Amino acid sequence: MLENTTKAEEEDVNGTSSLVFISVPEFDWQPETVGVVSSAFLWGYLFTQVPGGYLAARYPANRVFGVALFTTCILNLFLPVSARVGWGALAAVRVLQGLAEGMTYPAAHGIWSNWAPPLERTRLSTITFAGTYFGAVTGMPLSGLLADLMGWESPFYFYGAIGIMWSCGWYFVSSPSPARHTFLSREEQLYIEESIGNKGENKIMAR
């Protein structure tokens, strides 16, 4: 993102004018500034791990997860604008993203505590969190392709929009417990509830 602008300058060579294209950084930030911006996400992320776990235990974990992800994606749309305002604004948005996303991991564990039978919980959690690494591996080259085709801002808008649409779908499809799920068969519901001892339903305080 730091080197993404091409400037045309006219040069006179042997009495002939010609355009020379020079790549110049749009954001001419010092390495220390880049380090602050890059680490800003973690400043927020560290502070909401415990509160995220509390909220996932106090309220439906699927709602906590959905709201946290939706908030992160909304903020993603503001990253290009905040970068042009200044590195301080960009760092502030990244801190807010960290605060929101810090609740997703505790909430994911809360979801599986209500949904995953004990004998399947490890496998299901592993698959879930492996998605983080799969997203990074596939998202980075895709971001480069998008930036090359449509400008450096496009990955931020693309992933933000995809995340918002996913969050909206999650809101309507997910449910706090098997007993409240619309599309779950009675057999599946009974199997999950008997496996976990129906404890997931008892701790849900609000929908």
WODAZI-V484062 format. One line per field, one symbol per residue. burial: # if it has 24 or more other ideal C-beta (glycine too) atoms within 12 Angstrom, else .. Layout:
# WODAZI-V484062
burial: ???
This chain:
# WODAZI-V484062
burial: #..#......................#.........#..##..##..##..##.###.######################.##...#..###########################...........#..............#...#....#########..##..#..#...######.#.......#..##..#...##..#...
